[in-house]
Amino acid sequence: MPLRYTLQAECPETGARAGLIETDHGTIETPIFMPVGTAGSVKALSPRALTEDVGAQIILGNTYHLHLRPGREVLREMGGLHRFMSWDRPILTDSGGFQVFSLAELRKMSEEGVRFRNHLDGQYLTFTPENVVDTQRDIGSDIMMVLDECPPATVDEATARKSNALTVRWATRAFAHYRATEPRYGHHQALFPIVQGAVYPSVRRESARQLLELDAEGYAIGGLSVGETADVMYDIVEVVNEILPADRPRYLMGVGTPQNLIENVARGVDMFDCVMPTRNGRNGTLFTTEGIVNIKNQRWQTDDSPVDPGLDHYAARTFSKGYLRHLTKANEPLFMEIASMQNVGFYLWLMREMRQAILDGRFPEFRREWSERVAQKA
């Protein structure tokens, strides 16, 4: 069945909204955070931990990394990523464009696409709008993303406009190819275009209006959280969401901190992803309902309180802060599992709290209380 978005509630004071995204692999309650499983695995967490312990409804995979390893042929032979990794819920894949464009000295861009040397063996590959769709067909993700150019926040307006024009042309080609091809594994795959335009409202408006012509099942906002201030990010999201259709899901790519999530939900965003929970966790920073904890700090050495008494997943209630500090100082692999479970669990808890606040008509109070809490911790 086609992807379908249902709006359940909207905050009259802000743009915050709660809804449902229906896919062939299940229904997603929004607003939602998607744990990042770059190469077919969320770092240190099994699919069982994701579903049973922290309640993940959808995860994100990366087309660039999956194209390199295990590769399209393996994915086809194994029946797609869902079967390959034993995950029966929705998957979103980004196009790999951000990773390719981060290889600044190893890539060459043209109208056709982008040619680059991959980071594994140095061989040259070419991504085009069409073959990126083909790769995602082989992956079998429920939501696919178009190939786009993601310019840095520091580009001038003329460069941003030129870059966006290329992104729109690529998106048009991607959708033509998408509509001329069929899903490989029998379930529907949606394709989202990506609004670009750096920090320039006029370019962002132009991008959003042009992409509306594609009549997509959902829309993404890219090119943010790449060096601009949070206030600039929020302003751009407001500008774009004034144009994007209210009956389609809106996905803000690569964002961000808990405060970023709350403020962008307030501006009408439905979907988020970010490596911050798992990456920061592996480095010893824990997000908890009591604030941010640097578990490497000596103050936790003999602390026998639970990691997070405010959450009810396995890691939060079972282990003490003192034990976690021991694990990280001893470089024990178990630490990565516990830290990732805590941080991903916290992010998903935060999204559930926001969703319930929207449904209950108390999102402004929730937002205000959270801001006061952050200020007190600071």
C-alpha positions as CSV (number, residue, x, y, z in Angstrom):
1,M,0.0,0.0,0.0
2,P,1.2,3.6,-0.6
3,L,2.7,5.4,2.4
4,R,-0.1,7.3,4.2
5,Y,0.2,10.1,6.8
6,T,-2.7,10.8,9.2
7,L,-2.7,13.9,11.3
8,Q,-4.1,13.1,14.8
9,A,-3.6,16.3,16.7
10,E,-2.0,19.7,16.2
11,C,-0.9,22.3,18.8
12,P,-2.9,25.5,18.2
13,E,0.0,27.7,19.7
14,T,2.8,26.1,17.8
15,G,3.2,23.9,14.7
16,A,3.7,20.7,16.7
17,R,1.7,17.8,15.4
18,A,1.1,14.1,16.2
19,G,0.3,11.7,13.5
20,L,0.6,8.2,12.0
21,I,2.7,7.1,9.1
22,E,1.5,3.8,7.6
23,T,3.9,1.6,5.7
24,D,3.8,-2.1,4.7
25,H,6.1,-2.9,7.6
26,G,4.0,-1.2,10.2
27,T,2.6,2.1,11.5
28,I,5.0,4.8,12.9
29,E,3.7,7.1,15.6
30,T,5.0,10.6,15.1
31,P,6.9,12.7,16.0
32,I,9.5,10.0,15.8
33,F,13.3,9.6,16.2
34,M,15.0,7.0,14.0
35,P,18.1,5.3,15.4
36,V,20.9,5.3,12.9
37,G,21.9,1.8,11.6
38,T,24.4,3.0,9.1
39,A,25.6,-0.4,7.8
40,G,22.6,-2.4,8.7
41,S,23.2,-2.3,12.4
42,V,22.5,0.3,15.1
43,K,25.9,0.4,16.9
44,A,26.0,-2.1,19.8
45,L,22.2,-2.8,19.7
46,S,20.4,-5.9,18.4
47,P,17.1,-5.7,16.7
48,R,15.6,-7.3,19.8
49,A,17.0,-4.7,22.1
50,L,15.7,-2.0,19.7
51,T,12.2,-3.3,19.7
52,E,11.7,-4.9,23.1
53,D,13.9,-2.7,25.3
54,V,13.7,0.8,23.9
55,G,10.7,0.6,21.5
56,A,12.2,1.7,18.2
57,Q,9.6,1.8,15.5
58,I,11.8,2.6,12.5
59,I,15.6,2.6,11.9
60,L,17.7,4.4,9.3
61,G,20.3,2.8,7.0
62,N,22.8,4.4,4.7
63,T,22.9,3.7,1.0
64,Y,26.6,4.7,0.6
65,H,27.8,2.2,3.3
66,L,25.4,-0.6,2.3
67,H,26.4,-0.1,-1.4
68,L,30.1,-0.7,-0.4
69,R,29.4,-3.5,2.2
70,P,27.7,-5.9,1.8
71,G,26.9,-4.6,-1.7
72,R,23.8,-4.8,-3.9
73,E,24.3,-8.3,-5.1
74,V,24.5,-9.7,-1.6
75,L,21.4,-7.7,-0.5
76,R,19.5,-9.0,-3.5
77,E,20.5,-12.6,-2.8
78,M,19.6,-12.2,0.9
79,G,16.2,-10.8,0.1
80,G,16.8,-7.2,1.1
81,L,17.9,-5.5,4.3
82,H,14.8,-6.4,6.4
83,R,15.5,-10.2,6.0
84,F,19.3,-9.7,6.1
85,M,19.3,-8.1,9.5
86,S,16.1,-9.8,10.9
87,W,14.2,-6.5,11.2
88,D,10.5,-6.6,10.5
89,R,9.7,-2.9,11.1
90,P,10.1,0.1,8.7
91,I,13.5,1.2,7.4
92,L,14.4,4.5,5.9
93,T,17.6,4.9,3.9
94,D,19.3,8.1,3.1
95,S,20.9,8.4,-0.3
96,G,24.5,8.5,0.7
97,G,24.9,11.9,-0.8
98,F,26.0,13.5,2.5
99,Q,28.7,10.9,2.9
100,V,29.9,11.3,-0.7
101,F,30.0,15.1,-0.5
102,S,32.0,14.8,2.8
103,L,34.8,13.2,0.7
104,A,35.6,16.7,-0.6
105,E,39.0,15.9,-2.1
106,L,38.0,12.5,-3.4
107,R,34.9,13.4,-5.5
108,K,34.0,15.1,-8.7
109,M,30.5,16.4,-9.4
110,S,28.7,16.8,-12.7
111,E,25.2,17.0,-14.1
112,E,25.2,13.3,-14.4
113,G,26.0,12.7,-10.8
114,V,29.0,12.4,-8.5
115,R,32.2,10.4,-9.1
116,F,34.2,9.6,-6.0
117,R,36.8,7.3,-4.5
118,N,35.3,5.2,-1.8
119,H,37.0,5.1,1.6
120,L,37.5,1.4,1.7
121,D,39.7,0.5,-1.2
122,G,40.0,3.8,-3.1
123,Q,38.2,2.5,-6.2
124,Y,36.1,5.1,-8.2
125,L,32.3,4.8,-8.1
126,T,29.6,7.0,-9.6
127,F,26.3,7.8,-7.9
128,T,23.6,9.1,-10.1
129,P,20.0,10.0,-9.3
130,E,18.9,6.8,-11.0
131,N,21.4,4.3,-9.6
132,V,20.9,5.5,-6.1
133,V,17.2,4.6,-6.5
134,D,18.2,1.2,-7.9
135,T,20.5,0.6,-4.9
136,Q,17.7,1.5,-2.5
137,R,15.4,-0.9,-4.4
138,D,17.9,-3.6,-3.7
139,I,18.1,-2.6,-0.1
140,G,14.3,-2.7,0.1
141,S,13.8,0.3,2.5
142,D,10.3,1.5,3.1
143,I,11.3,5.2,2.6
144,M,14.0,6.1,0.1
145,M,15.8,9.4,-0.3
146,V,16.9,11.1,-3.5
147,L,20.5,12.0,-4.3
148,D,21.1,15.6,-3.4
149,E,24.0,18.0,-3.0
150,C,24.5,19.2,0.6
151,P,26.4,22.5,0.5
152,P,28.1,23.8,3.7
153,A,26.4,26.5,5.7
154,T,29.2,28.9,4.7
155,V,28.4,29.1,0.9
156,D,27.2,32.3,-0.6
157,E,23.7,32.7,-1.8
158,A,24.5,32.4,-5.5
159,T,26.3,29.1,-4.9
160,A,23.4,27.9,-2.7
161,R,21.0,28.7,-5.5
162,K,23.1,26.9,-8.1
163,S,23.5,23.9,-5.9
164,N,19.7,23.8,-5.2
165,A,18.9,23.9,-8.9
166,L,21.1,20.8,-9.4
167,T,19.4,19.1,-6.5
168,V,16.0,19.8,-8.0
169,R,17.0,18.5,-11.4
170,W,18.5,15.3,-9.8
171,A,15.2,14.9,-7.8
172,T,13.2,15.2,-11.0
173,R,15.3,12.5,-12.6
174,A,15.1,10.3,-9.5
175,F,11.3,10.4,-9.5
176,A,11.1,9.6,-13.2
177,H,13.2,6.5,-12.6
178,Y,11.4,5.6,-9.4
179,R,8.0,5.7,-11.2
180,A,9.4,3.6,-14.0
181,T,10.7,0.8,-11.7
182,E,9.1,-1.6,-9.3
183,P,9.8,-2.7,-5.7
184,R,11.9,-5.8,-5.6
185,Y,10.5,-7.5,-2.6
186,G,6.7,-7.0,-2.8
187,H,6.3,-4.1,-0.4
188,H,5.8,-0.4,-1.3
189,Q,8.7,2.0,-1.2
190,A,8.2,5.7,-0.9
191,L,10.7,8.2,-2.2
192,F,11.2,11.6,-0.5
193,P,12.9,14.6,-2.2
194,I,15.1,16.8,-0.1
195,V,14.7,20.6,0.4
196,Q,18.1,22.3,0.2
197,G,19.2,26.0,0.0
198,A,21.8,26.4,2.8
199,V,20.8,29.3,5.2
200,Y,19.0,31.4,2.6
201,P,15.2,31.6,3.1
202,S,14.6,32.7,-0.5
203,V,16.5,29.7,-1.9
204,R,14.8,27.3,0.6
205,R,11.3,28.6,-0.5
206,E,12.3,28.1,-4.1
207,S,13.5,24.6,-3.4
208,A,10.3,23.6,-1.5
209,R,8.0,25.0,-4.1
210,Q,9.8,23.3,-7.0
211,L,9.8,19.9,-5.2
212,L,6.1,20.1,-4.5
213,E,5.6,19.5,-8.2
214,L,6.9,16.0,-7.7
215,D,3.8,15.2,-5.5
216,A,5.9,13.0,-3.2
217,E,4.5,10.9,-0.3
218,G,6.7,12.9,2.1
219,Y,9.4,15.6,2.1
220,A,12.8,15.9,3.8
221,I,14.7,19.0,4.9
222,G,18.4,18.6,4.4
223,G,21.6,20.7,4.8
224,L,21.0,21.8,8.4
225,S,23.0,21.1,11.5
226,V,26.1,21.6,9.3
227,G,27.6,24.6,11.1
228,E,24.8,27.2,11.3
229,T,23.4,28.3,14.7
230,A,20.4,26.7,16.2
231,D,18.3,29.9,15.7
232,V,19.2,29.9,12.0
233,M,18.2,26.2,11.8
234,Y,14.8,27.0,13.4
235,D,14.2,29.9,11.1
236,I,14.8,27.8,8.0
237,V,12.6,25.0,9.2
238,E,9.8,27.5,9.8
239,V,10.2,28.9,6.3
240,V,10.2,25.5,4.7
241,N,7.3,24.1,6.7
242,E,5.1,27.0,5.7
243,I,5.3,25.6,2.2
244,L,5.4,21.8,2.6
245,P,2.0,20.1,2.5
246,A,0.3,19.4,5.9
247,D,-0.9,16.0,4.7
248,R,2.6,14.6,4.2
249,P,5.3,13.7,6.7
250,R,8.2,16.1,7.2
251,Y,11.7,14.7,7.9
252,L,14.5,16.9,9.3
253,M,17.8,15.1,8.4
254,G,20.7,14.7,10.8
255,V,19.2,16.6,13.8
256,G,20.1,16.7,16.7
257,T,20.2,17.5,20.4
258,P,17.2,16.9,22.6
259,Q,16.5,20.7,22.6
260,N,16.8,20.7,18.8
261,L,14.2,17.9,18.6
262,I,11.7,19.8,20.8
263,E,12.1,23.1,19.0
264,N,11.8,21.5,15.6
265,V,8.7,19.5,16.6
266,A,7.3,22.9,17.7
267,R,7.8,24.0,14.1
268,G,6.0,21.0,12.6
269,V,8.7,18.4,12.0
270,D,7.6,14.7,12.2
271,M,10.8,12.7,11.7
272,F,14.4,12.9,12.9
273,D,17.6,10.9,12.8
274,C,21.0,11.6,14.3
275,V,24.1,9.6,15.3
276,M,24.4,11.7,18.5
277,P,22.8,9.2,20.9
278,T,25.0,6.2,20.0
279,R,28.2,8.2,19.2
280,N,28.1,10.3,22.4
281,G,27.2,7.2,24.4
282,R,30.2,5.3,23.2
283,N,32.4,8.3,24.2
284,G,31.0,8.3,27.7
285,T,28.2,10.9,27.5
286,L,24.8,9.7,28.7
287,F,21.5,11.5,28.1
288,T,19.2,10.9,31.1
289,T,16.0,12.2,32.5
290,E,18.1,13.9,35.2
291,G,20.4,15.6,32.7
292,I,23.6,14.9,30.8
293,V,26.0,12.6,32.6
294,N,29.7,12.3,31.8
295,I,30.1,8.8,33.1
296,K,33.9,8.9,33.0
297,N,33.9,11.5,35.7
298,Q,35.4,10.2,39.0
299,R,32.3,11.4,40.9
300,W,30.4,8.4,39.7
301,Q,33.1,5.8,40.9
302,T,31.1,4.6,43.9
303,D,27.7,5.8,42.9
304,D,25.2,2.9,43.2
305,S,22.2,4.7,41.8
306,P,20.7,3.4,38.6
307,V,21.8,4.9,35.3
308,D,18.4,6.5,34.8
309,P,15.6,6.0,37.4
310,G,13.3,7.9,35.1
311,L,13.3,5.3,32.4
312,D,12.1,1.7,32.5
313,H,14.2,-0.1,29.9
314,Y,16.7,-2.8,31.0
315,A,19.9,-0.7,31.0
316,A,18.4,2.3,32.8
317,R,17.2,0.3,35.8
318,T,19.6,-2.6,36.0
319,F,23.1,-1.1,36.2
320,S,24.6,1.5,38.5
321,K,26.5,4.6,37.4
322,G,29.5,3.2,39.3
323,Y,29.5,0.0,37.3
324,L,29.2,1.9,34.0
325,R,32.2,4.0,35.0
326,H,34.1,0.9,35.7
327,L,33.2,-0.6,32.3
328,T,34.3,2.5,30.4
329,K,37.6,2.8,32.3
330,A,38.2,-0.9,31.6
331,N,37.3,-0.5,27.9
332,E,34.7,-3.3,28.2
333,P,32.5,-3.8,25.1
334,L,29.4,-4.2,27.4
335,F,29.7,-0.4,28.1
336,M,28.9,0.4,24.5
337,E,25.7,-1.7,24.6
338,I,24.5,-0.2,27.9
339,A,25.3,3.4,26.8
340,S,23.7,3.0,23.4
341,M,20.6,1.5,25.0
342,Q,20.4,4.3,27.5
343,N,20.8,7.1,24.9
344,V,18.6,5.7,22.2
345,G,16.1,4.8,24.9
346,F,16.2,8.4,26.2
347,Y,15.6,9.9,22.7
348,L,12.7,7.6,22.0
349,W,11.2,8.3,25.4
350,L,11.5,12.0,24.7
351,M,9.6,11.6,21.4
352,R,6.9,9.6,23.2
353,E,6.6,12.3,25.8
354,M,6.2,15.0,23.2
355,R,3.7,13.0,21.2
356,Q,1.6,12.5,24.3
357,A,1.8,16.2,25.2
358,I,0.6,17.1,21.7
359,L,-2.3,14.6,22.0
360,D,-3.2,15.9,25.4
361,G,-3.1,19.6,24.3
362,R,-0.2,20.5,26.7
363,F,2.7,20.8,24.3
364,P,3.5,24.5,25.1
365,E,3.7,23.6,28.8
366,F,6.0,20.6,28.0
367,R,8.2,22.8,25.9
368,R,8.4,25.5,28.5
369,E,9.2,23.1,31.3
370,W,11.9,21.4,29.3
371,S,13.6,24.7,28.5
372,E,13.5,25.7,32.2
373,R,15.0,22.4,33.1
374,V,17.8,22.8,30.5
375,A,18.5,26.3,31.8
376,Q,18.7,25.0,35.4
377,K,21.1,22.2,34.4
378,A,23.3,24.8,32.5
